């Protein structure tokens, strides 16, 4: 009987939740997809082929048990589906919304490869977990046995939060130190509401607080306490700061006003959405309303910027990218959403010079062509000399990627080893840095990457920290706290 509920991909066509109309969604910051209704979630889950080698699971960084929770959803067993989804993922409601499924699970779905259209895995995951929150199935961690050891985590982004939750489940005392006034890192201040409503993040961090995890906000390591001082307070420390230093573009005119890094623009917008006073937004500096906006870059952060500018009622929004559409590093789905919302993509272009008196007024742009492949296999963009043109603008947003900050200097910890790229060096097996008892995970190790990889790294770090503490306890012949 159960088998009849599956393998429906031949009879039932692919269907995603409906998008809100372009005009409606351009006018606000709400998420753009409507919710699946129960019957549609069951129906779309039933399209799963239950293949012998589930490539969706293989290509998920968390190796989520996707075929199993699709089957449970198709059978109407939603609580069991949620229990399974959350067993491998600390934030399934986040990943269902923001993972680039077209590059991961859905892009590798067997029935997608066979031409039947992928199972809409991300939408089903979002439906399962939103239902779980609504029904009250998501509970604070129930600690069976409190441990005497404590772990300090630097950074309240996805890697730090995932590690904290896993270690708290084991009974360890957890304190998270973070430089911002709210936990969540990129989830709270980097990703716009139309992709991830902030209530989704706030309810997750509230749950972690109820689980006994201690958050210390507005705390800067190196300023409020050094890394060494934090290390003395805890039995182990995890560095999970992420990478936030914007990459620069060194061209004439870079010193002109109204040229900003992407995170400055996105953070101002997200803070306003949370009800904060933001001076540079309130005085119009970081508000795109009525402006000719140019975003430089082609990744997911650039897509967040162009789509935010549209919602702020920019006069025009253009995106410059040095390669063509087929070679965009960002999600194809996000590019399509941006195009629907009126963003003008100018492919094969690179800024040559910013022009203006005090504020930027124009960008001189070089036309590009694709040359020979580089070491990654991607064709290199090459400037077409003598083929320049100008674009009018009064707000430029640079979205060229992120690099690590100088953590040894920032943390007053010169002995902390870093790679030639500035990322923290770790033992790849133990995830421990060159400092005993100090671990690192997430983007600060691997470089700017996906939220789902940060969660995976945080979970792996929790396992290694547990091993480290238990080994220390064994060496001391000490066991549980009274």
N, C-alpha and C positions, 0 to 999 in steps of 0.2 A: 504493500500500500504506500509506504513512504517513497518508494522509487517513482511512483506515479506523480509525485509532487515535484520532481526534478526533471532535468533534461528537456525542458520546454523551449529551448532556444530556437528550434525549427518552427514551432507553432506561434510563439510569442515574440514580437519584435522588440528591439532595444528601446527603452524609454527612460529618459532622465526626468527628475522633477521639473515642472514648468519654470521657466525664467519669468520673473516679473517683466512687464513691458519696458522697453528701453527708456521711454520718456519718464516713467514712474521711478525707475531705479536711479536715473541720473539726478533726480531731485532730492535724494536722501542718501544716508549711509547705511541703510538696512541691507541685510544679506539678500542677494539677488535671486536665489532659488526658493521656490515654495517648498513646503514640506511634502514628502510622500505621504499619502494616506495608507492605512494599514493594508488594504487589499492590493494596492499597487506595489508596496514593498514586498509582500508575499509573492506577487506575480513576477516581479523582476528577479527576485532571488531564485525562483523556480527555473529560471533560464540557465543556471549554472550546470555545466556538463559533468561535474563531479569527476574530473579527469584523474587518471592514475598518478600523473606527476603534475601537481598544481603549480603552474608557473606563476600565478598570482601570488602565492605564498612564498615561493622561491625568491621573487623579485621585490618582496616587501622587506625593508631593512629590519623590521621587527619579527618577520616570519609569522605574521598573524595567521590564525587558523581559519582563513577566509572561506574555503568550501564548507567547513563544518558549520560556521555561524550563518552562512547563506541557507544551508539546508534547514537549520532550526528556524530561521525566519520564515521560510516557505511553508513550514509546518505550523506556524503560529506560536512557536515556543520562544517568545521574545526574551523572557527573563534568562533562560538558558543561553540564548544567543548573546545577550549582554555579558553574562558571566564569563563566557568563553572569550569574547572580544577584549574585555578588560584584563584577562589573565596574562596577556602578552603586551598590553599597551596601556600606559598610565594615563593617556589622554585621547581615547578613541573619538570623543566628540570634537576634538581639535583636528585630528588627522583626517577625519571624515570630511571636514570642511576645507582644509588648506593643503593637504598633500597633493602633489602633481600626479594624480592617479594615471593620467594619460601617459606618463613616463615610467610608472612603476607597475602596480598590480593590474590595472585595467589595460594598460598598453601591452601586457604580456599574457592577457587572457586567451585561452586556447580557442574559444569560439570567436573572439575578435580576429585572430589569425586566420580562421577558416571563413571569414567573410560574413558572419552572422551578427556582428556588432557585440561589443563587450558587455558583460554583466556590469551594471552601474554600481560597483562595489562601494565607492566612497559615499554615495547617496544612501545606500542601505546602512552602512556603518553609522552615518549621522542619524538616521532614523532610529536605529536600535538604541543608541546611547541617549538621544534626546527623550525617547520614550522612558528609558530607565530613570532619568532624572525626574521626569514628570510623575512617574509612578512611585518614587521614593525608594527605588532599589539601590541607589548609590548611597552607601553609608560611610561614616568615618571609620578609620582603621580601628579594629578591636584588638588591642594589645593583650596577648595571652601572658607574656612574661616580660617585665621591664628589665633591661640590661643596665649595668652600671656605667658602661662606656658611652662616650658621646662623640659625635662627628660634627665638624664644622664644614659648612658648604658655602663657598664664595660664588655667588651668582644665583639669582632666582629665575633663570630662564628654564627652558624645557629640560636641558640636561641635569641641572641642579635639582629641579622639582622631581624628576623621575627618580634620581638617585635617593633623594630624601624620602620619598614614599616607600621605596623598596627597603631601605634600611629601617624605617620606622616600623614597617610590618614585622621586622625581626626583633623589635623591642629596643633598638638603640635610641638614645637621646639625640635629637637633631636640632641644630641651629643653622639657619640660612642667613648669610650676610649679603646685603644687596645695596648698591649705590642709589637706586631710585626709590621714590616714595611709595610705589606699589610693586608687589611681586608679579612676575610674569615675563620680564625681559622683553624680548622681541614680540612676544604674543600680546603684550599689553600696549606697547608704545610703537612698535614697528609695523604691524599688520593692520590694515584698515578694517573698520567695522563691516564693510560690505563683503568681506571675506570671512571675518571672524568677529562676531559681536562680543564686546568686552564683558558682557554679563556671563558669557560662557567661560571666560578665563577667571573672572572674579569668583564664581561659584566653586570652581575647582580649587583655587588657592584658599578659599574660606573652609572648604572641606579638610584641606591639609592642616590648617590651623586647629580645627576641631579634633584632628587626629593627634594633637600634641606636638606638632612641629613648630618650633619657635622662629619667628621671622624678625630680623633686625634690619629695618629699612634706613635709607639715607646714611648708609655706612660705607665709608671708603677705606679699603685696605691700603695701608701705607700712610694714610692721613689720620684716621681714628685709631687704628692699631696696625702694627706691622704683621706680615705673614708669620714671623717667628712668635709674636705674642699670641696670635690666634692658635698656632700650633700647640703652644703650651697649655691652652685651655681645653684641648680636645685630644682624644686618642687617635684620631685620623682627621685629615682635612682633604676636601675635594675642591680644586679650582675649576669652575665652570662658568667663566665670565663671558664667553662668546667673543666675537670679534666685531668691533664697532668703529674702528678708525677708518674714515672714508679715504678711498684712493683718489688721488688728485689728478687733474689734467693740466700739464705744464705747457700752456700756450699763452701768447701775449694777451693782456687784458684780464688775466685771472684775478687781479686785485680789484676789479670793478665791483660796485655794490649790486645787490639783488642776484647774486650767484650763490647758491646754497647746496650743501650736501643733502642727499635724499633723506637721511634720518632726521635732520633738523626739520624738514618740511613735514614728514610723516608724524613725528613726535608731537609737533605743534597741533596738527589736526586731531590726533588721537586724544591729546590732553583736553582740547576743546570739547570733544565728544563725551569726555568723562566729567565735564562741568568745571574744569579748572580755568583760572585766569591765565592767559598766555600773552604776555606783553607784545611780542613780535607778531602774533596773529591779530590781536585786538587792534594794533595800530596799522594793520594792513600789510606789513612787510612780508609775512609768511602766509598770507591769504591770497589765493589765486584769482579771486573774484575780479572780473573785468580785465584780466591781463592776458597778454599773448605769452603763453608758457611753452618753454622748450625743455624737454627732458632728454638727457644724454645717457644712453645705455639701453641694453636689451634684455636684462634679466627680470626675474619676478618682482624685484624691488622697483625697477623702472615702471613695470606695469601698475604696481600699487600707486606710484606717483602720478602717472598720467590719469588714472581713473579717479584718484582723489581730486586732482585739479578740475576735472569735468564736474564733479559734484560740488565743488566750491564756486561753480559758475564762471569758470575762466572764459575769456572771449574766444580764445583758440588754444588747442593743445597739440603740439607736434612732438614726435619722438624721433631722435636721430640714432641710427644704429649702423655700425660700420660694415656689417655683413648683410646678406639678404634674409628674407623671411624664413626660408627653409633652414637657416643656420642660427636662428634666434636661440639663446641659451634658456630663455624663460619658457614657461608652459604655453603650448599652442592654444590651449583653452583660454588662458588669460589674455593672449594677444587677440583672439577672436572676440572676447568680451569687450576689450578696449576699442576694437574697430567698430563694433556695433554701437558703442557709446559716442562715436564721433572723433576718436583720436586719429590724427593724420600721421602715419608712419612714413618717414623718408628714409628708405633703405639705401645701403651702400653710401653712407655719408659719415664724415668725421669733422668735428669742429677744428678750424685752423686758427681762428682769432676771435676774441671777444672785442666788440667795438662799443665805445661810448665815452662820455665826458667823465661823469662821476658814477652814474648808473649804467648798466649794460643796456644798449638799445638795439644792437644787431649782433649776429654771429656770422662770421665768414666761414663757409663750409666747403670742404674739399669732397669732390666725388671720388668714390672708391670702386675698385674692381677686385674680384677674387682671383688670387694667384695660385701658386703651388701649395699643396698641403703642408702643414707644419708637423711637429713630432706627435701631435694628438690625432692627426688625420684630417683636421679641419683646414680648409683652404684659407690661406692668409689674405687679409684685406690689404690691398696696395693702392696708394694714392694715384689718381689720374692727374698728373701735373697740368696746370693751365686750364683746369675745368672746375673753377670755384664759383660759388654764388653766395648771396647773402639772405639771411632770414631775420625779420624784425622780431624783437622780443623785449619784454621788460621783467621777466622772471625766468631764470635758468636753474634747473635742478640737475645736479650731477649724481648719476647712479652708476658708478663704475666699479662697484664691488667694495669689499671691506678687508682691512688688514688688522692684525693684532696690535694692541697697544704695547708699549715697552713695559711688560709686567715686572721684570726684575727691578727696574727703576721705580715703577709705580708702587710696588709692594715693599720697597726698601729691602729687597732680598736679592742681592747681587749674585748669590750662589745658585739661584734657580736657572737651570739650563734651558736654553731655547734653540730652535733650529735656525737655519739661515733665513727662513721666512718670518721669524719672530714668533712662531707657534711654540707651545711648550713641548719639550721632548719628554716622552714617557717610555717605559719598558712596555712593549706592545702586548706582552703576556699579562703583566700585573697591573698595568695602567698607572704605575707609580712613577713619579718624577725622580730626579737625582737626589731629592731630599727625602729621607726616611719618613714614612707616614703621610706624605703629601702626594695626592693623586690628581689627575687632571682628565677631563672628558669634554666632549662636544666640540664646537667650532674652534675653541682655543687650542685644540690639538690638531684637528683635521682641516682647519680653515673654513671659510664661510660655506655652509652646506644647508641641508634641509632640516626642518624641525623633527621629522621622523628619525633621522640619523642621530640627532641630539638626544632624543628619548632613548634610542638603542644604546648609545654610549653611556648615558646616565645609569641605565639598568646594569650594564656590564660593569661599570665602576662600583656599583653597590655590591655586586658579588665579590669583586676583588678586595674591597674594603672590609667586607665581612671576613674573608679568608685571613686578611692581615690581622684584624683584631683577635680573631679566634686563635691564631698562631701565637700572638703576644700573650694571650690569656693562658694558653697551654704552657708556654715557656715559664710563666710565673706561677703555674699551678693554681690559678684563680678561676672561679666559676661565676655564678650569677650573683647579683646584688641581693642582699637580704630582702 
